């Protein structure tokens, strides 16, 4: 039996910069950001999944780290990790996804 891996996707509608930074081994400065993502569908890698009506259009907050200018784009597609997807589907917020 194979485990079903599902990933929700949505459109970034806002990015809140927290001012919390970490520096990686290469000296890059990464800022903790909170993305507001409006859920649109499942990833195209899971074409047989049907998104529940009650979460389509739901706005969730997703924690990510940003370093480069292209990380801060509004209007782009953002994919949730499988554990974040399951948390949204179960209605149970986590440290990286909440509403």
C-alpha positions in Angstrom: 0.0 0.0 0.0 1.4 3.4 -0.9 0.9 6.5 1.2 -1.1 9.2 -0.5 0.9 12.5 -0.7 -1.2 15.5 -1.2 -0.2 19.1 -1.5 -2.5 22.1 -1.5 -1.7 25.1 -3.6 -2.8 28.7 -3.4 -1.9 32.2 -4.5 0.2 34.5 -2.3 -1.9 37.6 -1.4 0.3 39.1 1.3 3.8 38.7 2.9 4.5 39.8 6.5 8.2 40.3 7.2 8.9 39.4 10.9 12.3 40.9 11.2 13.6 37.6 12.6 16.8 36.5 10.8 19.1 33.5 10.5 22.3 33.2 8.6 23.2 30.1 6.7 26.6 28.4 6.2 27.2 30.6 3.0 26.6 33.8 4.9 23.1 34.4 3.4 20.7 36.3 5.7 17.3 34.5 5.7 14.2 36.4 7.1 11.3 34.5 8.7 8.2 35.6 6.8 4.5 34.8 7.1 2.8 34.3 3.7 -1.0 34.7 3.4 -2.1 32.1 0.9 -5.5 31.9 -0.6 -6.1 28.2 -1.3 -7.0 27.4 -4.9 -6.6 23.6 -5.5 -4.4 20.6 -5.0 -1.0 20.4 -6.8 -1.2 19.1 -10.3 0.8 16.1 -9.2 -2.4 14.9 -7.4 -4.9 15.3 -10.3 -7.5 12.9 -8.8 -7.9 14.9 -5.5 -11.0 17.1 -5.2 -10.7 20.1 -3.0 -13.4 20.3 -0.3 -15.7 23.3 -0.9 -15.2 24.6 2.6 -11.5 25.2 2.2 -11.5 26.5 -1.4 -10.6 30.2 -1.1 -9.7 29.9 2.5 -6.8 32.1 3.6 -4.1 30.4 5.5 -0.8 31.8 7.0 2.3 29.8 6.0 5.7 30.4 7.6 8.7 30.4 5.2 12.2 31.9 5.2 13.1 34.4 2.5 16.5 35.6 1.3 16.4 36.7 -2.3 14.1 39.3 -3.9 12.1 36.7 -5.8 11.1 35.1 -2.5 8.9 38.2 -1.7 6.6 38.1 -4.7 2.8 38.6 -4.4 0.5 36.8 -6.8 2.7 33.7 -7.2 1.6 30.1 -6.6 2.7 28.6 -3.3 2.6 24.9 -2.5 2.1 23.6 1.0 4.1 20.7 2.3 2.2 17.4 2.8 2.1 17.8 6.6 0.8 21.4 6.2 -1.9 20.1 3.7 -3.1 17.5 6.1 -3.2 20.0 9.0 -5.4 22.3 6.9 -7.7 19.4 5.8 -8.0 18.3 9.5 -8.5 21.9 10.7 -5.6 21.7 13.1 -3.1 24.6 12.9 0.7 23.9 13.3 3.8 26.0 13.7 4.2 26.5 10.0 0.5 26.7 8.9 -2.4 28.5 10.7 -5.3 30.8 10.1 
